[in-house]
Amino acid sequence: MAWNWKWRREVVELNLVDKIERIEAPVYRSTGGPIFKVAIATACRMDCLYCPFRVGSNCARIFWKPEKLVRVFISLYRHRVVRGIFLTSGYFSDPDRVVEQMLEVVEKLRKIGYKGYVHVRLMPGTSKHLVRETLRLCDRVGLNVEAPSKQHFSEIAPSKGDWRRDIVDRLIYAASIAGKPDRIDTQFVVGASGESDEDILETSYWLVHKGVGRLHYSPYTPISGTPLAEKKPPTPQDRVYRLYQAWSLMRYYGFDLNFIKLALQENGMLTRTRDLKRVVAERLGIGREHRIDPLEARVEELLLVPGIGPQTARRIVRIREKGSLTVDVLRKILGGRWRKAVKYLDLSRLPGKRLL
């Protein structure tokens, strides 16, 4: 376990027949609140070059008994230490057996009346009937693509299965039956396979449009004892930050991939020193060759303006349709974002004072 500011240890005391057992439980600070994020087994027969749990490593091998795991989680949940549970595992057996053991934990939780958040990470090659069962029992289901292509994947996870058949196709199948994009997630290990941001963006865009709602970009961190530790430097956090921004523009702003690619440098990497949306707007000539007219622009055109997000764009259109849009109203809508947005807007036909 790589402990950092996102993780903390919580000690749980279990009353057994003849003793009290103290257990350290890993709690992850997710954006939605603290989660009990745990691997039911750290044993693994895969040889992923970046992973401390790879086959042959000297790390401690832990196997959780379902009953104990349920008791530990319920103790954390009842004391309001966590809001949910995230189950993952090492690849210690065939994929279906691993997933079945995670689902055994979930079924026990549901059977005792737990109705809260459950997230399960599938294994590459999981059978489709188990994908369906996992979606029936869980709030969110994921399967990590790890890399943006079969070639990149084979360089860092040579024995983990066929990238397209065992991972991507299963992920897309889950997305096709999940009902809501936010129920499906995946993760890239950024910087482990020598991929460019352009490689990641192309695969990310495709996944988003296939219904995978949550994409995570985990910066590669060298771990002593792994084959990549002395071959690859750690991935800078600002690279990951820009990838998340690009994903947000794809998912929530509806940006075309070609627009986002305007922010790429010659080496295929996103600029890290400037806001991506501002770079895209300027490369499209907005604010220099032409400006966006709030009296005529569609929502997708307003979204190209730095400082205007999806809710704001829709609000501008609603007010405009009522005939109530003026400079003063627009300033109130934008608030502190006015100075950022105004240089990209054409206010020449908008009623009201044009004091900038």
C-alpha positions as CSV (number, residue, x, y, z in Angstrom):
1,M,0.0,0.0,0.0
2,A,1.4,3.4,-1.0
3,W,0.1,5.6,1.8
4,N,-0.3,9.2,1.0
5,W,-2.7,12.1,1.8
6,K,-5.5,10.3,0.0
7,W,-5.3,7.3,2.4
8,R,-5.5,6.9,6.1
9,R,-5.5,3.9,8.5
10,E,-8.5,3.2,10.8
11,V,-8.2,0.6,13.5
12,V,-11.2,-1.6,14.0
13,E,-11.6,-3.8,17.0
14,L,-13.5,-7.1,16.5
15,N,-14.8,-9.0,19.5
16,L,-14.0,-12.6,18.9
17,V,-14.9,-15.6,21.1
18,D,-11.7,-15.5,23.2
19,K,-10.0,-12.2,22.2
20,I,-10.3,-8.8,20.7
21,E,-8.6,-8.5,17.3
22,R,-7.3,-5.1,16.1
23,I,-7.4,-4.6,12.4
24,E,-6.0,-1.8,10.3
25,A,-8.5,-0.8,7.6
26,P,-7.5,1.3,4.6
27,V,-9.8,4.3,4.1
28,Y,-9.6,6.2,0.8
29,R,-10.6,9.8,0.5
30,S,-12.7,9.8,-2.6
31,T,-14.4,12.9,-4.0
32,G,-17.7,11.7,-2.8
33,G,-16.5,10.9,0.7
34,P,-14.3,8.3,2.5
35,I,-14.5,4.8,1.1
36,F,-13.3,1.5,2.6
37,K,-11.1,0.5,-0.4
38,V,-9.7,-3.0,0.0
39,A,-8.3,-5.9,-2.0
40,I,-9.9,-9.2,-0.9
41,A,-6.6,-10.8,-1.9
42,T,-3.1,-9.4,-2.6
43,A,-1.9,-12.6,-4.2
44,C,-1.5,-12.4,-7.9
45,R,-0.3,-14.6,-10.8
46,M,0.1,-11.6,-13.2
47,D,3.5,-10.0,-13.9
48,C,2.5,-6.3,-14.4
49,L,5.8,-4.4,-14.5
50,Y,4.6,-1.5,-12.3
51,C,2.7,-3.4,-9.6
52,P,4.1,-4.3,-6.1
53,F,1.8,-7.4,-5.9
54,R,3.0,-9.0,-9.1
55,V,3.9,-12.7,-9.1
56,G,7.2,-13.4,-7.5
57,S,7.4,-10.2,-5.4
58,N,8.2,-10.3,-1.7
59,C,5.2,-8.4,-0.5
60,A,2.9,-9.7,2.1
61,R,0.0,-11.8,0.7
62,I,-3.3,-11.2,2.4
63,F,-6.6,-13.1,1.9
64,W,-9.7,-11.7,3.6
65,K,-12.4,-14.0,4.8
66,P,-15.7,-12.7,3.6
67,E,-17.3,-12.8,7.1
68,K,-14.4,-10.8,8.6
69,L,-14.4,-8.3,5.8
70,V,-18.1,-7.7,6.2
71,R,-17.7,-7.2,10.0
72,V,-14.9,-4.7,9.5
73,F,-16.8,-2.7,7.0
74,I,-20.0,-2.6,8.9
75,S,-18.1,-1.4,12.0
76,L,-16.6,1.5,9.9
77,Y,-19.9,2.3,8.3
78,R,-21.9,2.3,11.5
79,H,-19.4,4.7,13.1
80,R,-19.7,6.9,10.0
81,V,-16.0,6.5,9.2
82,V,-16.8,5.5,5.6
83,R,-19.7,6.0,3.2
84,G,-19.2,2.9,1.2
85,I,-17.0,0.0,0.1
86,F,-14.8,-0.5,-3.0
87,L,-13.7,-4.1,-3.6
88,T,-10.8,-5.1,-5.8
89,S,-8.4,-8.1,-5.8
90,G,-5.2,-9.5,-7.1
91,Y,-5.6,-11.9,-10.0
92,F,-5.0,-15.0,-7.8
93,S,-7.2,-17.5,-9.8
94,D,-9.3,-17.5,-12.9
95,P,-11.2,-14.2,-13.3
96,D,-14.7,-15.7,-12.6
97,R,-13.6,-17.2,-9.3
98,V,-12.0,-13.9,-8.2
99,V,-15.2,-11.9,-9.0
100,E,-17.4,-14.5,-7.4
101,Q,-15.5,-14.1,-4.1
102,M,-15.9,-10.3,-4.3
103,L,-19.7,-10.8,-5.0
104,E,-19.9,-13.2,-2.0
105,V,-18.9,-10.2,0.2
106,V,-21.5,-8.0,-1.5
107,E,-24.2,-10.5,-1.2
108,K,-23.6,-10.9,2.5
109,L,-23.7,-7.1,2.9
110,R,-27.0,-6.8,1.0
111,K,-28.4,-9.8,3.0
112,I,-27.9,-8.1,6.3
113,G,-29.7,-5.0,5.0
114,Y,-26.8,-2.7,3.8
115,K,-28.2,-0.6,1.0
116,G,-25.3,1.8,0.6
117,Y,-22.6,2.4,-2.0
118,V,-20.7,-0.6,-3.4
119,H,-18.1,-0.5,-6.1
120,V,-16.5,-3.6,-7.5
121,R,-13.5,-3.9,-9.9
122,L,-13.9,-6.7,-12.4
123,M,-11.1,-8.9,-13.6
124,P,-10.0,-9.1,-17.3
125,G,-11.9,-11.8,-19.0
126,T,-14.9,-11.9,-16.5
127,S,-17.8,-13.8,-18.0
128,K,-20.7,-11.7,-19.2
129,H,-23.2,-13.4,-16.8
130,L,-21.0,-12.2,-13.9
131,V,-20.7,-8.7,-15.3
132,R,-24.6,-8.7,-15.3
133,E,-24.7,-10.0,-11.7
134,T,-22.1,-7.4,-10.5
135,L,-24.2,-4.6,-12.0
136,R,-27.3,-6.0,-10.3
137,L,-25.7,-5.9,-6.9
138,C,-23.4,-2.9,-7.1
139,D,-23.7,0.8,-7.6
140,R,-20.5,1.1,-9.7
141,V,-18.5,-1.4,-11.7
142,G,-15.1,-0.9,-13.2
143,L,-12.4,-2.7,-15.2
144,N,-9.1,-1.0,-15.7
145,V,-7.8,-0.5,-19.2
146,E,-4.4,0.6,-17.7
147,A,-3.0,1.7,-21.1
148,P,-4.4,3.4,-24.3
149,S,-3.7,0.5,-26.7
150,K,-3.0,-3.2,-27.0
151,Q,0.6,-2.4,-27.8
152,H,1.1,-0.1,-24.8
153,F,-0.7,-2.6,-22.5
154,S,1.5,-5.5,-23.6
155,E,4.6,-3.6,-22.6
156,I,3.5,-3.2,-19.0
157,A,1.1,-6.1,-18.4
158,P,2.3,-8.9,-20.7
159,S,0.3,-11.7,-19.1
160,K,-2.9,-10.0,-18.1
161,G,-4.9,-11.1,-21.1
162,D,-5.9,-9.6,-24.4
163,W,-6.4,-5.9,-24.0
164,R,-9.2,-5.6,-26.5
165,R,-11.1,-8.9,-25.9
166,D,-10.7,-9.4,-22.2
167,I,-10.7,-5.8,-21.0
168,V,-12.1,-3.2,-23.5
169,D,-14.9,-5.4,-24.9
170,R,-16.0,-6.4,-21.3
171,L,-15.9,-2.8,-20.3
172,I,-18.1,-1.7,-23.2
173,Y,-20.5,-4.6,-22.6
174,A,-20.9,-3.4,-19.0
175,A,-21.5,0.1,-20.2
176,S,-24.1,-1.1,-22.7
177,I,-26.3,-2.6,-20.0
178,A,-25.5,-0.3,-17.0
179,G,-28.3,2.2,-17.7
180,K,-26.2,5.2,-16.5
181,P,-22.7,6.1,-17.6
182,D,-21.6,7.0,-14.1
183,R,-22.0,3.4,-13.1
184,I,-19.0,2.3,-15.2
185,D,-15.4,3.4,-14.6
186,T,-11.9,2.6,-15.7
187,Q,-8.3,3.7,-15.1
188,F,-5.2,4.5,-17.0
189,V,-1.7,4.3,-15.4
190,V,-0.3,7.4,-16.9
191,G,3.3,7.4,-17.9
192,A,4.0,3.7,-17.4
193,S,4.0,2.6,-21.0
194,G,5.6,5.6,-22.7
195,E,2.3,6.7,-24.2
196,S,1.6,10.2,-25.2
197,D,-1.3,12.4,-24.1
198,E,-2.7,12.1,-27.6
199,D,-2.8,8.3,-27.3
200,I,-4.7,8.6,-24.0
201,L,-7.1,11.2,-25.4
202,E,-8.0,9.2,-28.4
203,T,-8.9,6.1,-26.3
204,S,-10.6,8.3,-23.6
205,Y,-12.8,10.0,-26.2
206,W,-13.8,6.6,-27.6
207,L,-14.6,5.2,-24.2
208,V,-16.7,8.2,-23.2
209,H,-18.8,7.9,-26.4
210,K,-19.2,4.2,-25.7
211,G,-20.9,5.0,-22.3
212,V,-18.0,4.7,-19.9
213,G,-18.8,7.6,-17.6
214,R,-15.9,7.8,-15.2
215,L,-12.3,7.8,-16.4
216,H,-9.4,7.9,-13.8
217,Y,-5.9,8.9,-14.6
218,S,-3.4,7.5,-12.0
219,P,0.1,8.9,-12.3
220,Y,2.7,6.2,-12.5
221,T,4.8,6.0,-9.3
222,P,7.9,3.9,-9.3
223,I,7.8,1.3,-6.5
224,S,11.0,-0.3,-5.3
225,G,11.4,-3.9,-6.4
226,T,9.3,-3.6,-9.6
227,P,10.8,-3.9,-13.0
228,L,9.8,-0.4,-14.1
229,A,11.1,1.3,-10.9
230,E,14.5,2.3,-12.4
231,K,13.3,2.6,-16.0
232,K,10.5,5.1,-15.8
233,P,10.4,8.4,-13.8
234,P,7.3,9.3,-11.8
235,T,4.6,11.0,-13.8
236,P,4.1,14.7,-12.8
237,Q,0.8,15.5,-11.2
238,D,0.2,18.4,-13.6
239,R,0.1,16.0,-16.5
240,V,-2.7,14.1,-14.8
241,Y,-4.5,17.3,-14.0
242,R,-4.6,18.3,-17.7
243,L,-5.9,14.9,-18.7
244,Y,-8.7,15.2,-16.2
245,Q,-9.5,18.6,-17.6
246,A,-9.6,17.2,-21.1
247,W,-11.9,14.3,-20.0
248,S,-14.2,16.9,-18.4
249,L,-14.4,18.8,-21.7
250,M,-15.2,15.6,-23.5
251,R,-17.8,14.3,-21.0
252,Y,-19.6,17.4,-19.7
253,Y,-18.9,20.0,-22.3
254,G,-19.3,17.8,-25.4
255,F,-16.0,18.9,-26.9
256,D,-15.0,17.2,-30.1
257,L,-11.7,15.3,-30.0
258,N,-10.3,17.5,-32.7
259,F,-11.0,20.6,-30.6
260,I,-9.1,19.1,-27.6
261,K,-6.2,18.1,-29.9
262,L,-5.7,21.8,-30.6
263,A,-4.1,22.0,-27.2
264,L,-1.5,19.4,-28.0
265,Q,2.1,20.3,-28.5
266,E,4.3,18.8,-31.3
267,N,5.3,15.9,-29.1
268,G,1.7,14.8,-28.6
269,M,1.5,16.1,-25.0
270,L,-1.0,18.6,-23.6
271,T,0.3,22.0,-22.6
272,R,0.7,22.0,-18.8
273,T,1.1,25.7,-18.2
274,R,-2.1,27.1,-19.6
275,D,-5.8,26.3,-19.2
276,L,-6.9,23.9,-21.9
277,K,-10.2,25.5,-22.7
278,R,-8.5,28.9,-23.1
279,V,-5.9,27.4,-25.5
280,V,-8.6,25.7,-27.5
281,A,-10.7,28.9,-27.8
282,E,-7.6,30.9,-29.0
283,R,-6.6,28.2,-31.5
284,L,-10.2,28.4,-32.9
285,G,-9.7,32.1,-33.3
286,I,-12.3,33.0,-30.7
287,G,-11.6,36.5,-29.2
288,R,-9.2,37.3,-32.0
289,E,-10.8,36.5,-35.4
290,H,-14.3,36.4,-34.1
291,R,-16.3,36.4,-30.9
292,I,-19.3,34.4,-29.6
293,D,-22.6,36.3,-29.8
294,P,-24.7,35.4,-26.7
295,L,-27.8,36.5,-28.5
296,E,-27.4,33.8,-31.2
297,A,-25.0,31.2,-30.1
298,R,-26.1,27.6,-29.4
299,V,-25.3,26.0,-26.1
300,E,-22.3,24.1,-27.7
301,E,-20.9,27.4,-29.0
302,L,-21.3,29.1,-25.6
303,L,-19.4,26.2,-24.1
304,L,-16.3,27.2,-26.1
305,V,-16.1,30.4,-24.1
306,P,-13.6,30.2,-21.1
307,G,-15.6,30.9,-17.9
308,I,-18.9,29.4,-19.3
309,G,-19.8,25.9,-18.2
310,P,-22.8,23.7,-19.1
311,Q,-25.2,25.1,-16.5
312,T,-24.3,28.7,-17.3
313,A,-24.7,28.1,-21.0
314,R,-28.1,26.6,-20.6
315,R,-29.2,29.4,-18.3
316,I,-28.0,32.1,-20.8
317,V,-30.1,30.4,-23.6
318,R,-33.2,30.2,-21.3
319,I,-33.0,33.8,-20.4
320,R,-32.4,34.8,-24.0
321,E,-35.5,32.9,-25.1
322,K,-37.5,35.0,-22.7
323,G,-36.1,38.2,-24.2
324,S,-34.5,39.2,-20.9
325,L,-30.8,38.9,-21.7
326,T,-28.9,42.2,-21.3
327,V,-25.3,43.1,-20.4
328,D,-26.2,43.6,-16.8
329,V,-28.0,40.2,-16.6
330,L,-25.1,38.5,-18.3
331,R,-22.6,40.0,-15.8
332,K,-24.8,38.7,-12.9
333,I,-24.9,35.3,-14.4
334,L,-21.1,35.1,-14.9
335,G,-20.2,36.8,-11.6
336,G,-16.5,36.4,-11.0
337,R,-16.0,34.7,-14.4
338,W,-17.1,37.9,-16.2
339,R,-13.5,39.2,-16.9
340,K,-12.4,35.8,-18.1
341,A,-15.3,35.4,-20.5
342,V,-16.0,38.9,-21.8
343,K,-12.9,39.0,-24.1
344,Y,-14.4,36.1,-26.1
345,L,-18.0,37.5,-26.3
346,D,-19.5,39.8,-28.9
347,L,-21.7,42.2,-26.9
348,S,-22.3,44.7,-29.7
349,R,-26.0,43.7,-30.0
350,L,-26.7,43.1,-26.4
351,P,-28.8,45.8,-24.6
352,G,-27.2,47.6,-21.7
353,K,-24.0,49.3,-20.7
354,R,-20.8,47.8,-22.0
355,L,-18.6,48.8,-19.1
356,L,-15.9,46.1,-18.9
